[in-house]
Amino acid sequence: MFSFQNKTFKSKFHYNFQKTPFHLLEPSPWPFFISLSLLCVTIGSVGFFHSIIFYKPLLFTGFIGLFMILFFWFRDIIREASFKKFHTKQVQLGLRMGMALFIVSEIMFFFGFFWAFFHASLSPAIEIGAIWPPKYITPIQPWGIPFLNTIILLSSGIAVTWAHHGITEEKKTETLNALYITYFLAVFFTLLQVYEYIESDFSISDSVYGSTFYMATGFHGFHVLIGTLFLYVGTIRLAFNQFTSKSHFGFEAAAWYWHFVDVVWLFLFITIYWWGGN
């Protein structure tokens, strides 16, 4: 009688706690710590822009904490996907929708910078001479480094697409070669952007032109850095055979993000460099 009741209890237990296609997340400290790091970055940035030396260590600490927490958060998600097998088809669908919505939010983020730029350029204020570009501002010529960076970034987008096709066709060596080309182009783009900033005749404090130019292009450069790290994580996972031709959303999300970076740069080149600099 005891054994019969015990079996009945076990059957009910397994029935009530059977596996579902959804992943119920365990408690994690990373959302709290990443919000704390972002708060340090925000406060430190405000102090840095006002030339308050005390805030520089806070800004540096915030960035270090941000990248460390992203590393640990990435690690936990990779473990859930590759080793614990929590990322079912239903979960992957949710991740795809989440990534798509994240990119939409990033589009809205850059939309604010474009709005500010067109608001200032289409109706220049009397304080900047009622002309655009403002007086005493020598804009960067679009057909020099900016045009070269456009070619570089579009070429990197082609390389990422090549790598994606390599994964779907299970050509590991071809995929790795395409990713190496992407890294080289991404680093080259970043170095040219830094050189452009160094050689520029105006700064972020030079009227609304300098503010909108450096905020828009600077945040785009930051997104290039994040996208490069995103692809690097995908490359490591590919080297450890964690991707298959049918299950590789970790890389696919990075490819989506990289194409978003390409499209934003095209709008930056056409509006801020070409149209806004003439």
C-alpha positions in Angstrom: 0.0 0.0 0.0 2.8 2.4 0.8 4.7 1.7 -2.4 1.5 2.2 -4.4 0.9 5.6 -2.7 4.5 6.5 -3.3 4.2 5.8 -7.0 1.0 7.8 -7.2 2.6 10.7 -5.5 5.6 10.6 -7.9 3.3 10.5 -10.9 1.4 13.5 -9.7 4.6 15.3 -8.9 6.0 14.8 -12.4 2.7 15.7 -13.9 2.5 19.1 -12.0 6.2 20.0 -12.6 6.7 18.7 -16.2 9.0 20.7 -18.5 7.5 23.5 -20.5 8.7 25.2 -23.7 9.3 28.4 -21.7 12.4 29.2 -19.7 11.6 30.4 -16.2 14.6 32.6 -15.2 16.4 32.1 -12.0 17.2 35.1 -9.7 20.1 37.0 -11.1 22.2 39.9 -9.6 23.2 41.3 -13.0 20.2 43.6 -13.7 20.8 45.4 -10.4 24.6 45.8 -10.9 24.3 46.8 -14.5 21.8 49.5 -13.6 24.2 50.7 -10.8 27.1 50.8 -13.3 25.0 52.8 -15.8 24.2 55.2 -13.0 27.9 55.7 -12.4 28.5 56.2 -16.1 25.7 58.8 -16.3 26.8 60.8 -13.3 30.5 60.5 -14.2 29.7 61.7 -17.8 27.9 64.8 -16.6 30.8 65.7 -14.3 33.3 65.0 -17.0 31.6 67.3 -19.5 31.6 70.1 -16.8 35.4 69.5 -16.3 34.9 68.3 -12.7 38.0 66.1 -12.1 36.4 64.2 -9.2 33.9 62.5 -11.5 36.5 61.0 -13.9 37.2 58.0 -11.6 33.5 57.5 -11.2 33.1 57.4 -15.0 36.0 55.0 -15.4 34.6 52.7 -12.7 31.2 52.7 -14.3 32.6 51.6 -17.6 34.8 48.9 -16.1 31.8 47.6 -14.1 29.6 47.7 -17.2 31.8 45.6 -19.3 32.6 43.1 -16.5 28.9 42.6 -15.8 28.1 42.2 -19.5 30.8 39.5 -19.6 29.2 37.6 -16.7 25.7 38.1 -18.1 26.8 36.8 -21.5 28.4 33.8 -19.8 25.2 32.9 -18.0 23.1 33.1 -21.1 25.5 31.0 -23.1 25.4 28.4 -20.3 21.6 28.4 -20.4 21.6 28.0 -24.2 24.5 25.6 -24.9 24.8 23.4 -21.7 21.4 23.5 -19.9 19.4 23.5 -23.2 16.9 26.0 -21.9 16.5 27.8 -25.2 13.8 25.9 -26.8 12.1 27.0 -30.1 9.6 29.0 -28.1 12.3 30.7 -26.1 14.3 31.4 -29.3 11.2 33.0 -30.8 10.9 35.3 -27.8 14.6 36.1 -28.1 14.2 37.1 -31.7 11.3 39.4 -30.9 13.2 40.9 -28.0 16.2 41.6 -30.2 14.0 43.1 -32.9 12.4 45.4 -30.3 15.8 46.3 -28.9 16.9 47.4 -32.4 13.7 49.4 -32.7 14.5 51.2 -29.4 18.0 51.9 -30.8 16.5 53.4 -33.9 14.4 55.7 -31.7 17.6 56.6 -29.8 19.3 57.8 -32.9 16.1 59.4 -34.2 16.5 61.9 -31.4 19.9 63.0 -32.6 18.7 63.3 -36.2 15.7 65.3 -34.9 18.0 67.7 -33.0 20.3 68.1 -36.1 17.5 68.9 -38.5 15.8 71.2 -36.0 19.1 73.2 -35.7 20.0 73.1 -39.4 16.7 73.8 -41.1 16.1 76.9 -39.0 19.5 78.2 -37.8 19.3 80.4 -34.7 20.6 84.0 -34.7 23.1 83.0 -32.1 25.0 80.9 -34.7 24.7 83.5 -37.4 21.4 82.3 -38.9 23.4 80.1 -41.3 24.3 76.4 -41.4 27.1 75.3 -40.8 27.5 78.0 -38.2 30.1 80.7 -38.5 33.7 79.8 -37.6 32.9 76.1 -38.1 34.9 74.2 -40.8 32.9 71.0 -41.4 34.7 67.8 -42.2 34.7 67.1 -46.0 32.4 64.1 -46.7 34.5 62.7 -49.6 37.6 62.0 -47.5 37.6 59.8 -44.4 33.8 59.7 -44.0 33.4 58.2 -47.5 36.2 55.8 -46.9 34.5 54.7 -43.6 31.3 54.2 -45.5 32.9 51.8 -47.9 34.7 50.0 -45.0 31.5 49.6 -43.0 29.4 48.4 -45.9 32.2 45.9 -46.8 32.1 44.6 -43.2 28.3 44.1 -43.6 28.9 42.0 -46.7 31.5 40.0 -44.7 29.0 39.4 -41.9 26.4 38.1 -44.4 29.1 35.8 -45.8 29.8 34.5 -42.3 26.1 33.9 -41.8 25.8 31.9 -45.0 28.8 29.9 -43.9 27.1 28.9 -40.7 23.9 27.8 -42.4 26.0 25.7 -44.8 28.2 24.3 -42.0 31.4 25.7 -43.4 33.3 26.6 -40.2 36.6 27.7 -41.8 34.8 30.0 -44.3 32.8 31.5 -41.5 35.8 32.2 -39.4 37.6 33.8 -42.3 34.7 36.1 -43.0 34.6 37.1 -39.3 38.3 37.9 -39.3 37.7 40.2 -42.2 34.9 41.9 -40.3 37.1 42.5 -37.3 39.8 44.0 -39.4 37.4 46.4 -41.1 35.7 47.3 -37.8 39.0 48.1 -36.1 40.1 50.1 -39.2 36.8 52.1 -39.1 37.3 52.9 -35.4 40.9 54.1 -35.9 39.9 56.3 -38.8 37.1 57.7 -36.7 39.5 58.5 -33.9 41.9 60.2 -36.4 39.0 62.2 -37.8 38.2 63.5 -34.3 41.8 64.4 -33.6 42.2 66.3 -36.8 38.8 68.1 -36.6 38.8 71.9 -36.2 35.8 72.0 -33.9 34.9 70.2 -30.6 31.7 69.1 -28.9 31.4 72.5 -27.2 31.4 74.5 -30.5 27.8 75.4 -30.9 24.9 73.1 -31.6 26.8 71.8 -34.7 29.6 70.4 -32.6 27.2 68.9 -30.1 24.9 67.1 -32.6 27.9 66.0 -34.7 29.9 64.4 -31.9 26.9 63.0 -30.0 25.5 61.2 -33.2 28.9 60.0 -34.6 30.3 59.3 -31.1 27.4 57.1 -30.1 27.6 55.3 -33.4 31.2 54.6 -32.8 30.3 53.2 -29.4 27.8 50.9 -31.1 30.5 49.8 -33.5 32.6 48.8 -30.5 29.7 46.9 -28.9 28.9 45.2 -32.2 32.5 44.1 -32.5 32.5 42.6 -29.1 29.1 40.9 -29.9 30.6 39.3 -33.0 33.7 38.3 -31.0 31.6 36.4 -28.5 29.9 34.6 -31.4 33.3 33.7 -32.9 34.4 32.1 -29.6 31.2 30.1 -29.5 31.6 29.0 -33.1 35.2 27.9 -32.3 33.8 25.7 -29.5 31.1 24.2 -31.9 28.2 25.8 -30.0 26.4 26.8 -33.2 24.7 24.5 -35.7 23.1 25.3 -39.1 19.6 25.4 -37.5 20.5 26.8 -34.1 22.7 29.9 -34.1 20.7 32.8 -32.9 23.6 34.1 -30.8 25.4 34.9 -34.0 22.3 35.9 -35.9 21.5 38.6 -33.3 25.0 40.0 -33.6 24.6 40.1 -37.4 21.3 41.9 -37.1 23.0 44.4 -34.8 25.8 44.9 -37.2 23.5 45.6 -40.1 21.7 48.1 -38.0 25.0 49.9 -37.3 25.6 49.9 -41.1 22.3 51.5 -41.9 22.7 54.2 -39.2 26.1 55.1 -40.6 24.5 55.6 -44.1 22.0 58.1 -42.6 24.8 59.8 -40.7 27.0 60.1 -43.8 24.1 61.4 -46.0 22.6 63.9 -43.6 25.4 65.1 -41.2 28.5 64.8 -43.4 27.2 65.4 -46.9 24.0 67.5 -46.6 24.7 69.2 -43.3 28.3 70.0 -44.1 27.6 71.9 -47.3 
